[in-house]
């Protein structure tokens, strides 16, 4: 099987691109980088209001069906507890493969959002039979819920983590992998990434939610830190309340490196499906806080993952779920 080439980044015109004419290919390895050309967005975007579908460009009929399906989903998040990470990764692979088949069949594409940390390791079963040969990798479009503003060959790069452990081993087209422009400032990189998402909405690669005018990703795969942070949205940080931007930036992350970009909660919570994947006893307290019955006026970011009209499933190992009273264990 041919492996995936590195992704386009948002640098310069690409003559042969029919979807995103302002994107260009990255080097063949994250360890080899080229000097970027003039960036697309190097200044603050003056208006970041949601895109509204034009009457001359009606949304596809399958969106109505998707909304109807979403309306009957349970608002209470499911949590499934596995004896260990091995069992969890097997179930996560089937869950992801089933959703890939569903969305490819319904609309011809599958938009997947990755995070960093241990999540990439938990996706390893997708690289094995029967999934690796049955998934239509050419229909995948891959994004990041957050990224550290570092070079793509830097050890802290979420792109490098995903490329080394997953993307380099499957034949996803390079033009379907959307990495940040690491030549820009945090603010510039966030603006640039949001501009990319808006373009993909216009070309209907990304769904648009009729409910709130935000991009609707098919599947968002999230991890969680021991402090309960998700993406680069940290406890008690002002960005957890950001509701105007699709993509924003942080320059004072409590966890190094300090400069990052991140999706905001309105975009995260517009997803059709969200998998919250958490392993390890060091995260048990945060899991209990997020899934427990006690309500608080200052919830952890993990507890703020509440899909508006989608479905949330927590994938937990026994160690992460050790403080929960209600364990739906496998």
Secondary structure, 3 states (H helix, E strand, C coil): CCCCCCCEECCCCCCCCCCCCCCEECCCCCCCCCCCCCCCCCCCCCCCCCCCCCCCCCCCHHHHHHHHHHHCCCCCCEEEEECCHHHHHHHHHHHHHHHHHHHHHHHCCEEEEECCCCHHHHCHHHHCCCHHHHCCHHHEEEEECEEECCCCCCCCCHHHHHHHHCHHHCCCCHHHEECCCCCCCHHHHHHHHHHHHHHHHHCCCCEECCCCCCEECCEEEECCCCCCCECCECCCCHHHHCCCCCEEEECCCCCCCCCEEEECHHHHCCCCEEEEEECCHHHHHHHHHHHCCCCCCCCCHHHHCCCCCCEEEEEEECCCCCCCCCCCEC
